[in-house]
Amino acid sequence: MYHHPVQNEAITTDRLTLIPITPEALRSEQAADGRLAAILNCRVTSEWPHADWEPHVFELLLSHLAERPEEAGWNRYILLRPENELGDQARPVLIGTVGAFRWPANLSEAEFGYAIIPEFRLHGYANEAAQAMLKWIETTEPAVSIMAHTYPELTGSIRILEHCGFTRQGPGAEPRTLRFVKPKDPQQTVTSR
C-alpha cells in the first residue's frame, strides 16, 4: 500500500500560517523555559498556553512523534500574520493549535481538534484554520473519516464543525461530549504515482 509522505511545510491562509508542532517546541512548552517564541519566531501572549492544552497532551504528542516522526505535520500551531511590517509588533502571534491524531488501533480515522486563545476568538480564525487543516488532511493523508468531540454548551465549536462539513453522530467518548464525523471526500484522495 502506498503511503504518501507527510509534508512538513507551513500551511498558509489569507491571515494565518499553520506550522508543524515539533518535539523541540513541545519540550520548551512543557518546561515553560521561555524559548517558545524564539523557536517559532513569533510573539507568545500571556494567555498561552490555551486552557485546552492539558499536560498529558505534551507526553501524548512527544510519544507519538517519537514513534511516527513522519506524522509531524498532523498537529500545528496557528500563527496570526501581521498586517504590517513595523517592528516587533509585526511579528506573527501564536493564537492557537489545530490538528488531528490517528490512534494506532484505527489509522483510517483521524480525531480532529482546535483551540484559539480567548483574545483571538470570534474573528473567524478557528474556522479558517480548521478548514485549511482539514483540506490538508483530506488531500494528504489516508484517513477514511475524520471525527471530533466537543461539549454541547460550546455552540461556537459546534457551528465551526458543522460549517466544516461535520455531522453529529451521537455521544462522545468522554462524559458529556458529543461526537461529530466528517467522511473523507473520495475525490480528494491522493493516489500513487
KAWOMO-V732615 format. One record per pair of residues at least 6 apart in sequence whose ideal C-beta (glycine too) atoms are under 6 Angstrom apart, sorted by sequence separation. I is the first residue (numbers start at 1). J is the second residue. D is the distance in whole Angstrom. If there is no record, write none. Layout:
i=[I & I]
j=[J & J]
d=[D & D]
This chain:
i=[84 & 172 & 10 & 11 & 28 & 29 & 37 & 150 & 172 & 28 & 36 & 82 & 102 & 10 & 116 & 170 & 100 & 101 & 116 & 168 & 169 & 28 & 81 & 8 & 100 & 114 & 168 & 169 & 79 & 80 & 148 & 25 & 166 & 24 & 79 & 80 & 98 & 114 & 166 & 77 & 78 & 165 & 78 & 97 & 96 & 161 & 77 & 78 & 96 & 95 & 76 & 95 & 76 & 149 & 75 & 74 & 95 & 151 & 74 & 151 & 152 & 30 & 149 & 150 & 130 & 134 & 149 & 98 & 26 & 148 & 110 & 127 & 131 & 112 & 126 & 130 & 147 & 26 & 98 & 26 & 108 & 109 & 110 & 111 & 112 & 127 & 145 & 146 & 42 & 100 & 145 & 23 & 145 & 144 & 23 & 48 & 138 & 138 & 43 & 42 & 139 & 42 & 43 & 44 & 138 & 78 & 20 & 42 & 20 & 21 & 20 & 21 & 19 & 18 & 19 & 18 & 16 & 17 & 52 & 6 & 8 & 17 & 6 & 8 & 50 & 7 & 6 & 50 & 47 & 47 & 16 & 16 & 13 & 13 & 11 & 11 & 4 & 2]
j=[90 & 178 & 17 & 18 & 35 & 36 & 44 & 157 & 179 & 36 & 44 & 90 & 110 & 19 & 125 & 179 & 110 & 111 & 126 & 178 & 179 & 39 & 92 & 20 & 112 & 126 & 180 & 181 & 92 & 93 & 161 & 39 & 180 & 39 & 94 & 95 & 114 & 130 & 182 & 94 & 95 & 182 & 96 & 115 & 115 & 180 & 97 & 98 & 116 & 116 & 98 & 117 & 99 & 172 & 99 & 99 & 120 & 176 & 100 & 177 & 178 & 58 & 177 & 178 & 160 & 164 & 179 & 129 & 58 & 180 & 143 & 160 & 164 & 146 & 160 & 164 & 181 & 61 & 133 & 62 & 144 & 145 & 146 & 147 & 148 & 163 & 181 & 182 & 79 & 137 & 183 & 62 & 184 & 184 & 65 & 94 & 184 & 185 & 91 & 91 & 188 & 92 & 93 & 94 & 188 & 129 & 72 & 94 & 73 & 75 & 76 & 77 & 76 & 76 & 77 & 78 & 78 & 79 & 115 & 70 & 72 & 81 & 71 & 73 & 115 & 73 & 73 & 117 & 117 & 119 & 128 & 129 & 128 & 132 & 132 & 136 & 190 & 192]
d=[6 & 5 & 5 & 4 & 5 & 6 & 5 & 4 & 4 & 5 & 5 & 4 & 5 & 5 & 6 & 6 & 4 & 5 & 5 & 6 & 5 & 6 & 5 & 5 & 5 & 6 & 6 & 5 & 4 & 5 & 6 & 5 & 4 & 6 & 6 & 5 & 4 & 5 & 4 & 6 & 5 & 5 & 4 & 6 & 5 & 5 & 6 & 6 & 4 & 6 & 6 & 6 & 6 & 4 & 3 & 5 & 4 & 6 & 5 & 6 & 6 & 4 & 4 & 6 & 6 & 6 & 6 & 4 & 5 & 5 & 4 & 5 & 6 & 5 & 5 & 5 & 5 & 6 & 5 & 5 & 4 & 5 & 5 & 6 & 4 & 6 & 6 & 5 & 5 & 6 & 5 & 6 & 6 & 6 & 5 & 6 & 6 & 6 & 5 & 6 & 5 & 4 & 5 & 5 & 5 & 5 & 5 & 5 & 5 & 5 & 6 & 6 & 6 & 4 & 5 & 6 & 6 & 5 & 4 & 5 & 5 & 6 & 6 & 5 & 5 & 6 & 5 & 5 & 4 & 6 & 6 & 6 & 5 & 5 & 5 & 6 & 5 & 4]
